[in-house]
């Protein structure tokens, strides 16, 4: 499995149009600096989101029981690992015989085996959006938000330093298109596995404890991924090394390990973007996109400061883990979301006030073929208290079949400023549900996955005037009879209630109707030779809602890759034809991209998309230039997008250039 194939698998397994960028960047860093399984700790292995808790335990126990691995071929001796998981593991781990250190390494010894990486990227559009056009001074004075303040180029720079994977440091800088000057600068310095110090960091970092009910600004696992990793306990402290301007902490954190115990503590003080309410006494909402292109967007920058203090205590013995987490959050300006109109009533229980406290207890226990895990949390605010709970049971029926049951209860009054957990909503709030999943390898050469999820939202949601229900189901099969080719088939249906308006001559009546989205995907991957691989994809969408006309969409694409096995020079060519009735019926599909760029391309309306990606080593495979040219042409549109993003043409061309130097 190649790195790009891994990214495609991760995106295929998620329910979103993009995957967590921070997690993928950390995984790429592990890919180029793989973990040595002979000295890897559980905290190290926890950073691999595709492994189940029992699989991590089995790997660690294998090394402890049998001694150091001689080669990765020994992974075949671990029965809980399938071929797919072994292929993924090979991207991030190695097996090297080493002598364990008898003392804490000195700084000089750490620096002896250090590595550096610099990556510079710029995005160049070959079109002009409405926001970059010249406007007369009179118009600009009257409407200062009619133009972007900066040019239309996006620049990003990152530097990463690693000393024997024990001392890590880095800095990131970015300017988004439309911004003036460098708008974002961040950095970190981190120690790993030095004596009793498992992690220690200053600068920008992320945290994940338990199941994420109290604190998790790492990755949110999709429902498909949860079938095998539902019993995972989160990884703890990780560095923030991406150009995402929100969703992280700024300050210091550390984890100390003492035999069966782990003690973690952290403190953070950082600026955040927000929108003042009408009388400027509080914040009506937070702004998290990191864009500061117009005068209005600039006026929301760093309007408030957030303080977070908390910790975690973790105890483990054999197959039993117990963990307690507590976080206190303070805003120097109170949050005051508006809910004084009928349309905004759904916001009644959103986070409100200045001080927030949340705490939880989480557990994991493995008993023969059964594993139990979960987290139960309490929250306290100035107005109310709330509860939330997430629990899972995983049954190993035999070596080829697993059943997973996930139950969740997130109260409408539960408030977690930093929480992010499994579920349908983006927040850990106002949701109840039960998921039953099945994974099987009983049929030769075939990986089979299926789940059904029933959900309820007791309090109002946007576009819903009463409590609502929903369901989701997925079935997927991956057939790989030969190393050279594989076939993926997947069907997914998701249906949730929302208001549907019946129009009559006298009035408009709202009733709840199910908004149903169905998706089917077929994908064939085939290796013509060690140098050439092709991937053919066909995707279809169907949306039904009340008596509205059905909305349909489909896309057919081809991707051809050539790579020189010796020089690693690579070319990727892709072409996709798409046709959707509406933007709502858009198609999401992975397209090979530059390093540290993770996301799907969206196809909507009618047109064709072509892309050409080239990765060329310039000097001993340490200096690379990566470029990508993308061209999208619409057959039934005369303009693209709207507002300041509007392009007065039916086509757009973008060039991305990236230079990577590793030494």
Secondary structure, 3 states (H helix, E strand, C coil): CCHHHHHHHHHHHCCCCCCCHHHHHHHHHHHHCCEECCCCCHHHHCCCCCCCHHHHHHHHHHHHHHCCCCCHHHHHHCCCCCHHHHHHHCCCEECCCCCCCCCCCCHHHHHHCEEEEEEEEEEEECCCCHHHCCCCHHHHHHCHHHCCCCCCCEEEEEEEEEECCCEEEEEEEEECCCCCCCCEEEEEEEEEEECCEEEEEEEEEEEECCCCCCEECCCCCCHHHHHHHCCCCCCEEEECCCCCCCCCEEEEEEEEEECCEEEEEEEEEEEEEEEECCCCCCEEEEECCCCCCCHHHHHCCCCEEEEEEEEEEEEEECCEEEEEEEEEEEEEEEECCCCCCHHHHHHCCCCCEEEEEEEEEEEEEEECCEEEEEEEEEEECCCCEEEEEEEEEEEEEECCEEEEEEEEEECCCCCCCECCCCCCCCCCCCEEEEEEEEEECCCCCEEEEEEEEEEEECCCCCCCCCCEEEEEEEEEEEEEEECCEEEEEEEEEEEEEEEEEEECCCCEEEEEEEEEEEEEEEEEEEECCCCEEEEEEEEEEEEEECCCCCEEEEEEEEEEEEECCCCCCEEEEEEEEEEECCHHHCEEEECCCCCCCCCEEEECCEEEEEEEEEEEEEECCCEEEEEEEEEEEECCCCCECCHHHCECCCEEEEEEEEEEEEC
